[in-house]
């Protein structure tokens, strides 16, 4: 039952974000994304290199009709789907019990809670969290060269997305990865 519960919470999260993005994306009267987040996501490199322009540039490149409004909503929804997939995959591969996984899914950091707190799913931090969740998956397979390369790429992309969040997340994340690797080396020796 606990396993079904946290998958059900993920499904409810997907439905909430789908309603707020896909169902209303052609309705310019209904903007469920906070105006500040909306503008922040559309910063791009069309006028030259600017900080935090990577995501906006991707949206600009993907857009095919010249109206960024609808493409932005699809982009946010797909990013949120990837986030839920990566969260669930990381949890499945973890050593946590089903009860601990359920506790995570009802915590403030879970996808369900993120959908309840004022459009957080549309912020740039979500893109950066996806990058870090991918690195955590790479770390599970123990390929040191691939891990170092992925950390380098994640750091660079994170800087292009949002430099402040990168400095806030990158160093604690690196410490965690290297501490985990050090502990595993001690256990194997």
RACOR-V640266 format. One record per run of one state. SS is the DSSP state (H for helix, E for strand, C for the rest). FROM is the first residue (numbers start at 0). TO is the last residue. If there is no record, write none. Layout:
BEGIN
ss=SS from=FROM to=TO
ss=SS from=FROM to=TO
END
This chain:
BEGIN
ss=C from=0 to=0
ss=H from=1 to=20
ss=C from=21 to=33
ss=H from=34 to=40
ss=C from=41 to=52
ss=H from=53 to=61
ss=C from=62 to=66
ss=H from=67 to=92
ss=C from=93 to=96
ss=H from=97 to=104
ss=C from=105 to=109
ss=H from=110 to=115
ss=C from=116 to=118
ss=H from=119 to=121
ss=C from=122 to=122
ss=H from=123 to=139
ss=C from=140 to=142
ss=H from=143 to=160
ss=C from=161 to=161
ss=H from=162 to=187
ss=C from=188 to=188
END
